[in-house]
Amino acid sequence: MLAAIPFSLSIGAAVIVTSIISGIFGMAGGLVLMLILGLVLPVQSAMVLHGVTQFVSNGWRAFLWRQWIDWKIVGLYVFGALPAIAVPIVLAYVPDRPVMLITLGLVPFLAAALPKRWALDATKPWHAVACGFSVAGLQLIAGVAGPLLDTFFVRSKIDRRAVVATKAVTQAVSHTLKVGYYATLLSQVPALGLDVYGAAIAAAVIGTTLAGSVLEKMTNESFRRWTKTIVLVIGAISITQGVWLLLRT
């Protein structure tokens, strides 16, 4: 029992910090949190705890910025996301830790490498549907797909607050699908205590709330510049960790 208390507090502290990052940029925090959880927990447990935490964080962020949500984009995203649940079910696939970390780290670099002529834009109907399928599918396999999601918004002309609010709703949907899939596999690994989930949920609400004032003070230009830099740095760290673990096995 005593050993579980520090662990739940450390998870709570990590969630507060990463929720602040996500609350400001609409992403990146989830990537950091998945990297942390992927190093200390079995993949199934990491996926479920991350999904629950991010659902709360994104859901609360969506509520705080609800007047900025673009519901047309959300509807098209959901239309594309729902079939994506078939991807891991058909493959019956659970990635091991090195593969998960390397895949996680590659996401922002692959997203950044997309040619400009493709000009992904979530405000275009079929792009929003493709966004739903690709982002939800990748999230089910790698745990996080925020950098890929961002490529559908970074070239759009909508306000930064609309970007954060709309992405929050779409991410809440994707994390719900992820939790639903990996929860069925939790019997394969030791269960986490309710104190861990409770600390993570409370921390997600606190961190998301604290981030609001910072987002208001940012400009759209600095918002996009910092987002790109942060996710690439985190991606490099994740790849390094994954390769190191792979070489040790």
C-alpha positions as CSV (number, residue, x, y, z in Angstrom):
1,M,0.0,0.0,0.0
2,L,2.8,2.4,0.9
3,A,4.6,1.6,-2.3
4,A,1.5,2.5,-4.3
5,I,1.1,6.0,-2.9
6,P,4.4,7.4,-4.3
7,F,3.6,5.8,-7.6
8,S,0.2,7.4,-7.8
9,L,1.6,10.8,-6.8
10,S,4.3,10.6,-9.4
11,I,1.8,9.7,-12.1
12,G,-0.4,12.6,-10.9
13,A,2.6,15.0,-11.2
14,A,3.4,13.8,-14.7
15,V,-0.2,14.1,-15.8
16,I,-0.4,17.7,-14.4
17,V,2.6,18.8,-16.4
18,T,1.6,17.0,-19.6
19,S,-2.0,18.3,-19.3
20,I,-0.7,21.8,-19.1
21,I,1.4,21.2,-22.3
22,S,-1.6,19.7,-24.1
23,G,-3.9,22.5,-22.8
24,I,-1.6,25.1,-24.4
25,F,-0.8,23.4,-27.7
26,G,-3.7,20.9,-28.1
27,M,-1.1,18.1,-28.3
28,A,2.4,17.1,-27.3
29,G,1.5,16.5,-23.6
30,G,-0.1,13.2,-24.5
31,L,3.0,12.2,-26.4
32,V,5.2,13.0,-23.4
33,L,2.8,11.1,-21.0
34,M,2.7,8.0,-23.3
35,L,6.5,8.0,-23.4
36,I,6.6,8.1,-19.6
37,L,3.9,5.4,-19.1
38,G,5.4,3.2,-21.8
39,L,8.7,3.1,-19.9
40,V,7.2,2.1,-16.5
41,L,4.1,0.0,-17.3
42,P,3.1,-3.0,-19.5
43,V,1.8,-1.8,-22.8
44,Q,-1.8,-2.8,-22.1
45,S,-1.8,-0.9,-18.8
46,A,0.0,2.1,-20.3
47,M,-2.6,2.3,-23.1
48,V,-5.6,2.2,-20.8
49,L,-4.3,4.6,-18.2
50,H,-3.1,7.0,-20.9
51,G,-6.5,6.7,-22.7
52,V,-8.5,7.4,-19.5
53,T,-6.3,10.3,-18.6
54,Q,-6.3,11.8,-22.0
55,F,-10.1,11.3,-22.4
56,V,-10.6,13.4,-19.2
57,S,-8.0,16.0,-20.2
58,N,-9.4,16.4,-23.7
59,G,-13.0,16.3,-22.5
60,W,-12.4,19.0,-19.9
61,R,-10.5,21.1,-22.5
62,A,-13.4,20.7,-24.9
63,F,-15.8,21.9,-22.3
64,L,-13.7,24.9,-21.4
65,W,-13.4,26.0,-25.0
66,R,-16.8,24.6,-26.2
67,Q,-17.8,27.8,-28.0
68,W,-14.8,27.3,-30.4
69,I,-15.6,23.7,-31.4
70,D,-16.1,23.1,-35.1
71,W,-18.7,20.4,-35.0
72,K,-18.7,19.8,-38.7
73,I,-15.1,18.7,-38.5
74,V,-15.8,16.5,-35.4
75,G,-18.7,14.7,-37.2
76,L,-16.6,13.9,-40.2
77,Y,-13.7,12.8,-38.0
78,V,-15.9,10.4,-36.1
79,F,-17.3,9.0,-39.4
80,G,-13.7,8.1,-40.4
81,A,-12.6,7.0,-36.9
82,L,-15.1,4.3,-36.1
83,P,-14.0,1.8,-38.8
84,A,-10.4,2.2,-37.5
85,I,-11.2,0.0,-34.5
86,A,-11.1,-2.9,-36.8
87,V,-7.4,-2.4,-37.5
88,P,-6.0,-3.9,-34.2
89,I,-8.9,-6.3,-33.9
90,V,-8.1,-7.9,-37.2
91,L,-4.4,-7.9,-36.6
92,A,-4.8,-9.0,-32.9
93,Y,-1.8,-6.9,-32.3
94,V,-0.3,-5.5,-29.1
95,P,3.1,-3.9,-29.7
96,D,6.0,-4.6,-27.4
97,R,7.6,-1.7,-25.6
98,P,10.6,-0.9,-28.0
99,V,8.2,-1.1,-31.0
100,M,5.7,1.2,-29.3
101,L,8.4,3.8,-28.4
102,I,9.9,3.8,-31.9
103,T,6.6,4.0,-33.6
104,L,5.6,6.8,-31.2
105,G,8.7,8.7,-31.9
106,L,8.4,8.3,-35.7
107,V,4.9,9.9,-35.8
108,P,6.0,13.5,-35.6
109,F,8.8,13.1,-38.2
110,L,6.5,11.3,-40.6
111,A,3.9,14.0,-40.2
112,A,6.4,16.7,-40.7
113,A,7.7,14.9,-43.9
114,L,4.4,15.0,-45.7
115,P,4.8,17.0,-48.9
116,K,3.3,20.5,-48.9
117,R,1.5,19.7,-52.1
118,W,-0.7,17.3,-50.2
119,A,-1.9,20.2,-48.1
120,L,-3.9,18.3,-45.5
121,D,-6.7,20.5,-44.2
122,A,-9.3,19.3,-41.7
123,T,-11.8,21.9,-42.9
124,K,-12.1,19.9,-46.2
125,P,-14.7,17.1,-45.8
126,W,-12.8,14.1,-47.1
127,H,-9.6,15.3,-45.4
128,A,-11.5,15.3,-42.1
129,V,-12.7,11.7,-42.7
130,A,-9.2,10.5,-43.7
131,C,-8.0,12.3,-40.5
132,G,-10.4,10.3,-38.4
133,F,-9.4,6.9,-39.8
134,S,-5.6,7.5,-39.9
135,V,-5.3,9.2,-36.5
136,A,-7.6,6.8,-34.7
137,G,-5.9,3.8,-36.3
138,L,-2.4,5.0,-35.4
139,Q,-3.6,5.8,-31.9
140,L,-4.8,2.3,-31.4
141,I,-1.4,0.9,-32.4
142,A,1.1,3.5,-31.1
143,G,-1.0,5.0,-28.3
144,V,-0.6,8.6,-29.5
145,A,-1.2,10.3,-32.9
146,G,-1.3,13.9,-32.0
147,P,1.5,15.0,-34.4
148,L,-0.4,13.3,-37.3
149,L,-3.6,15.0,-36.2
150,D,-1.8,18.3,-36.2
151,T,-0.9,18.0,-39.9
152,F,-4.6,18.3,-40.7
153,F,-4.9,21.6,-38.7
154,V,-1.5,23.3,-39.1
155,R,-2.3,24.6,-42.6
156,S,-5.9,25.5,-41.8
157,K,-6.9,29.1,-41.3
158,I,-9.0,28.6,-38.2
159,D,-8.2,30.3,-34.9
160,R,-5.8,28.6,-32.5
161,R,-8.6,28.3,-29.9
162,A,-10.8,26.5,-32.5
163,V,-7.8,24.2,-33.2
164,V,-7.4,23.3,-29.6
165,A,-11.1,22.9,-28.9
166,T,-11.9,20.8,-32.0
167,K,-8.8,18.6,-31.6
168,A,-9.8,18.0,-28.0
169,V,-13.1,16.5,-29.0
170,T,-11.6,14.3,-31.8
171,Q,-8.9,13.1,-29.3
172,A,-11.5,12.2,-26.7
173,V,-13.2,10.0,-29.3
174,S,-10.0,8.3,-30.3
175,H,-8.9,7.7,-26.7
176,T,-12.4,6.1,-26.0
177,L,-11.8,3.6,-28.8
178,K,-8.3,2.9,-27.5
179,V,-9.5,2.3,-23.9
180,G,-12.3,0.0,-25.2
181,Y,-9.8,-2.1,-27.1
182,Y,-7.0,-2.4,-24.6
183,A,-9.3,-2.8,-21.6
184,T,-10.2,-6.2,-23.0
185,L,-6.5,-7.2,-22.7
186,L,-5.9,-6.0,-19.1
187,S,-6.3,-9.6,-17.7
188,Q,-2.9,-10.3,-19.3
189,V,-1.1,-7.9,-16.9
190,P,-1.2,-6.9,-13.2
191,A,-4.0,-4.4,-12.5
192,L,-3.4,-0.8,-11.5
193,G,-5.1,0.5,-8.3
194,L,-8.0,3.0,-8.3
195,D,-5.6,5.4,-6.5
196,V,-3.5,5.6,-9.7
197,Y,-6.5,6.3,-11.9
198,G,-8.0,8.8,-9.4
199,A,-4.7,10.7,-9.2
200,A,-4.4,10.8,-13.0
201,I,-7.9,12.0,-13.5
202,A,-7.7,14.8,-10.9
203,A,-4.4,15.9,-12.3
204,A,-5.7,16.0,-15.8
205,V,-8.5,18.4,-14.8
206,I,-6.0,20.6,-12.8
207,G,-3.4,20.8,-15.5
208,T,-5.9,21.5,-18.3
209,T,-7.5,24.3,-16.3
210,L,-4.2,26.0,-15.5
211,A,-3.2,26.0,-19.2
212,G,-6.1,28.2,-20.4
213,S,-4.6,31.6,-19.5
214,V,-1.4,30.8,-21.3
215,L,-3.2,29.8,-24.5
216,E,-5.1,33.1,-24.4
217,K,-1.9,35.1,-24.3
218,M,-0.2,33.3,-27.3
219,T,-0.4,34.3,-30.9
220,N,-1.4,31.9,-33.7
221,E,2.1,32.1,-35.1
222,S,3.9,31.3,-31.9
223,F,1.4,28.6,-31.1
224,R,2.2,26.7,-34.4
225,R,6.0,27.3,-34.1
226,W,6.3,25.9,-30.5
227,T,4.0,23.0,-31.3
228,K,6.3,21.8,-34.2
229,T,9.5,22.2,-32.2
230,I,8.2,20.4,-29.1
231,V,6.9,17.3,-30.8
232,L,10.0,16.8,-32.9
233,V,12.2,16.9,-29.8
234,I,9.9,14.5,-27.9
235,G,9.9,12.2,-31.0
236,A,13.7,12.0,-31.1
237,I,13.8,11.1,-27.4
238,S,11.2,8.4,-27.9
239,I,13.0,6.8,-30.8
240,T,16.3,6.9,-28.8
241,Q,14.6,5.1,-25.9
242,G,13.0,2.5,-28.2
243,V,16.2,1.7,-30.0
244,W,18.1,1.4,-26.7
245,L,15.6,-1.1,-25.4
246,L,15.7,-3.0,-28.6
247,L,19.4,-3.3,-28.6
248,R,19.3,-4.6,-25.0
249,T,17.0,-7.5,-25.8
